[in-house]
Amino acid sequence: LGKVDTVGFDYDYTLVTYTNELLELIYDMALKRLVEEKQYPCEMLEAGLKFDPKFSIRGLAVDRETGWICHLSYTHKVAVAWEGRTKLS
């Protein structure tokens, strides 16, 4: 994985229906794994971070250098980028 530039999830609905409950579970499990296995700050678990279904969930990529969350268009160009929950212009 040292050579991986981006990690994404493909929500193509072929195996399951992605309900808000399932998306919340995926979010919580990913958060826990980041802290426990990838040495993210443990304060992230204590901060009460919760899944937000209104925040973009499809077509996301994370820039490993800046930490920006980027929403990609169907042509794989950055349509919108966030630093945390702050939208960048």
C-alpha positions in Angstrom: 0.0 0.0 0.0 3.0 2.3 0.2 2.6 3.1 -3.5 -1.2 3.8 -3.3 -2.1 7.4 -4.1 -5.8 7.3 -3.4 -8.3 5.0 -1.7 -12.0 5.0 -2.5 -15.2 3.1 -2.0 -17.3 2.0 -5.0 -20.9 2.3 -4.0 -22.4 0.6 -7.1 -25.3 -1.1 -5.2 -24.6 -4.5 -6.7 -24.3 -6.4 -3.5 -26.3 -4.5 -0.9 -28.6 -1.5 -0.5 -26.7 1.2 1.3 -29.1 2.4 3.9 -28.1 5.3 6.2 -27.7 2.7 9.0 -25.2 0.8 6.9 -23.3 3.9 5.9 -23.1 5.0 9.5 -21.7 1.6 10.5 -19.1 1.8 7.7 -18.2 5.3 8.9 -17.8 4.2 12.5 -15.8 1.1 11.6 -13.5 3.1 9.3 -13.0 5.8 12.0 -12.1 3.1 14.6 -9.7 1.4 12.2 -7.9 4.7 11.4 -7.3 5.3 15.1 -6.5 1.8 16.2 -4.4 0.6 13.2 -3.2 3.7 11.4 -2.2 5.8 14.4 -4.7 8.6 13.8 -5.2 10.7 17.0 -7.4 8.9 19.6 -9.2 12.2 20.2 -11.0 11.5 16.9 -12.9 8.7 18.7 -13.6 11.0 21.7 -14.8 13.9 19.7 -18.1 12.4 18.9 -17.7 12.5 15.1 -20.8 11.1 13.4 -21.7 10.1 9.9 -23.4 13.0 8.0 -25.5 11.7 5.2 -25.7 15.2 3.6 -21.9 15.2 3.2 -20.8 13.8 -0.1 -20.2 10.1 0.0 -19.8 9.2 -3.7 -16.7 9.8 -5.8 -14.5 10.9 -3.0 -10.7 10.7 -2.9 -8.3 11.9 -0.3 -5.1 13.7 -1.2 -2.4 12.1 0.9 -0.2 15.1 0.9 -2.7 17.8 1.9 -5.4 15.6 3.5 -8.0 17.3 1.4 -11.2 15.4 0.6 -12.0 15.7 -3.0 -15.2 15.0 -4.8 -14.4 13.8 -8.3 -16.5 14.4 -11.4 -17.4 11.6 -13.8 -14.3 12.7 -15.8 -12.2 12.2 -12.7 -11.5 15.9 -12.2 -11.8 17.6 -8.8 -15.3 19.1 -8.7 -15.2 20.2 -5.0 -12.6 19.9 -2.3 -12.8 20.2 1.5 -10.2 20.6 4.2 -12.1 18.8 7.0 -15.6 20.1 6.6 -14.5 23.5 5.2 -15.2 23.8 1.5 -12.2 25.1 -0.5 -12.6 27.5 -3.3 
